[in-house]
Amino acid sequence: MSRGRPREFDRTDALNKAMKLFWQKGYTATSMNDLYATMGIKSPSLYAAFGSKEDLYDEVLQHYEECVAPHIWGGMESEPSPKKAIAQWLERSAETLTRSDLPHGCMVTLSSVASEGHERLGARVQQLRNSSYELLKARLSEAQQCGELPPSTDIDALTRLYVSIQQGMSIQARDGASRETLLGIARMAMGLWPA
């Protein structure tokens, strides 16, 4: 009897499982045995398909950006009113950060790979955070140009304020804050919009 071909696996499903595990436990605390068990892939197949644990985490970050981040950031660029776009972003954050089918909080916000000594992954996470910051800053600059914000507004400081609020919502979601609590924070945050 000839041996059969190795069992194929669904790459997207495997990435979803790895993403949830890394998101919940963090990079360092997630062992290769955890990944084998959760993904349902044996060691040779996992290395052949994804490379190292570091490479897998990098691909998981990309998967997160493609599959989860749009639930938070969708509409940020397409909504005509920058103020409304930011209000919707905070509301979407409250909803996505507390979804029952995902770990609570934001995987990118909660990631501590840089402080755990993984420079390449830390730089990747920082790049994702920075791109979010730049997108928010662009919409706030637009709000100033179209009259939704006063000309004297410190756009950099306001951007950092809203990023800090949204990142704080992520930490509170991880600690068990409800969707309703986070929606309350989102509404209160818009009350800080300079008149």
C-alpha positions in Angstrom: 0.0 0.0 0.0 1.2 3.5 -0.9 0.9 6.2 1.7 -1.7 8.8 1.1 -1.0 12.5 0.6 -0.8 14.6 3.8 -4.1 16.0 4.8 -4.8 19.4 3.4 -5.8 22.2 5.8 -7.7 25.4 5.3 -5.1 28.2 5.6 -7.6 30.9 6.5 -9.1 28.7 9.2 -5.6 27.9 10.6 -4.7 31.7 10.6 -8.0 32.5 12.4 -7.2 29.9 15.1 -3.6 31.1 15.5 -4.8 34.8 15.6 -7.2 34.1 18.4 -4.5 32.2 20.4 -1.8 34.9 19.9 -4.4 37.6 20.7 -5.5 36.0 23.9 -2.2 34.7 25.2 0.4 37.1 23.6 3.3 36.1 21.5 5.8 34.8 24.1 3.2 32.9 26.2 2.0 31.0 23.2 4.0 27.9 22.7 4.5 25.9 19.6 2.6 23.0 21.2 -0.3 25.4 21.8 -0.2 26.3 18.1 -0.1 22.7 17.0 -3.1 21.8 19.2 -5.2 24.8 18.4 -4.5 24.9 14.6 -4.8 21.1 14.2 -1.5 21.0 12.3 1.5 18.9 13.1 5.0 20.4 13.4 6.4 19.6 9.9 3.2 20.9 8.2 3.1 24.1 10.3 6.8 24.9 9.5 6.3 24.1 5.9 3.2 26.3 5.6 4.2 29.2 7.8 7.9 29.1 8.5 8.9 30.0 12.1 6.7 31.1 14.9 7.8 34.7 14.2 6.8 34.4 10.6 3.4 33.0 11.6 2.8 35.9 14.0 3.7 38.3 11.2 1.2 36.7 8.9 -1.4 36.7 11.7 -0.9 40.4 12.0 -1.6 40.8 8.3 -4.6 38.5 8.6 -5.9 40.7 11.5 -5.5 43.8 9.4 -7.5 42.3 6.6 -10.2 40.6 8.6 -10.8 42.4 11.9 -9.4 46.0 11.5 -12.0 46.9 8.8 -14.8 46.4 11.4 -13.2 49.2 13.4 -11.8 51.4 10.6 -14.3 50.8 7.9 -15.8 54.2 6.8 -13.0 56.3 8.2 -11.9 57.4 4.8 -15.2 57.2 2.9 -17.5 59.1 5.3 -17.7 62.7 4.0 -17.8 64.3 7.5 -14.5 63.8 9.4 -16.3 64.4 12.7 -18.9 61.8 11.9 -16.2 59.4 10.7 -14.4 59.6 14.0 -17.6 59.2 16.0 -18.4 56.1 14.0 -14.8 54.8 14.5 -15.2 55.0 18.2 -18.6 53.3 18.1 -17.3 50.5 15.9 -14.4 50.1 18.3 -16.8 49.6 21.2 -18.7 47.0 19.2 -15.7 45.1 17.7 -13.6 45.2 20.9 -16.4 43.3 22.8 -17.4 40.8 20.1 -18.3 37.4 21.6 -16.6 35.5 18.8 -13.2 37.1 19.3 -10.9 37.8 22.3 -11.8 41.2 23.8 -9.6 44.2 23.1 -7.4 45.0 20.0 -4.7 42.5 19.1 -2.4 45.3 17.9 -3.0 47.6 20.9 -2.5 44.8 23.4 0.6 43.4 21.7 3.8 43.7 23.8 6.2 41.9 21.4 8.6 44.8 21.3 9.1 44.8 25.1 9.4 41.0 25.0 12.6 41.4 22.9 11.2 40.6 19.4 12.5 43.6 17.4 11.2 42.7 14.0 7.7 42.0 15.2 7.8 45.0 17.5 8.6 47.2 14.5 5.7 45.6 12.6 3.2 46.3 15.4 4.5 49.9 15.8 4.1 50.4 12.0 0.5 49.3 12.3 -0.2 51.6 15.2 1.5 54.5 13.4 -0.5 54.0 10.2 -3.7 54.1 12.3 -2.5 57.3 13.9 -1.7 58.9 10.5 -5.1 58.0 9.1 -6.8 59.6 12.1 -4.6 62.6 12.0 -5.4 63.1 8.3 -9.2 63.1 9.0 -8.7 65.6 11.9 -6.6 67.9 9.6 -9.4 67.6 7.0 -11.9 68.6 9.8 -9.9 71.7 10.5 -9.7 72.6 6.8 -13.5 72.2 6.3 -14.4 74.1 9.4 -15.5 71.2 11.7 -12.6 72.1 13.9 -11.3 75.6 14.9 -8.1 76.9 13.0 -6.3 77.0 16.4 -6.8 73.3 17.1 -3.6 71.4 17.9 -4.2 68.5 15.5 -1.3 66.4 16.8 -2.5 66.6 20.4 -6.1 65.9 19.4 -5.1 62.9 17.4 -3.1 61.5 20.3 -6.1 62.2 22.6 -8.5 60.2 20.5 -5.9 57.4 19.9 -5.3 57.2 23.7 -9.1 57.0 24.3 -9.5 54.2 21.8 -6.5 52.3 23.1 -7.9 52.7 26.6 -11.2 51.2 25.4 -9.2 48.2 24.2 -7.6 47.6 27.6 -11.0 48.1 29.4 -12.6 45.6 27.0 -9.9 43.1 27.8 -10.6 43.7 31.5 -14.3 43.0 31.0 -16.0 46.3 30.3 -19.2 45.8 28.4 -20.1 47.1 25.0 -22.6 49.6 26.6 -19.8 50.9 28.8 -17.5 51.4 25.8 -20.2 53.1 23.8 -20.7 55.5 26.7 -17.0 56.3 26.5 -17.2 56.8 22.8 -20.0 59.3 23.2 -18.2 61.1 26.0 -15.1 61.3 23.9 -17.0 63.1 21.1 -18.0 65.7 23.8 -14.3 66.6 23.9 -14.4 67.8 20.3 -13.2 71.4 20.3 -16.0 73.9 19.6 
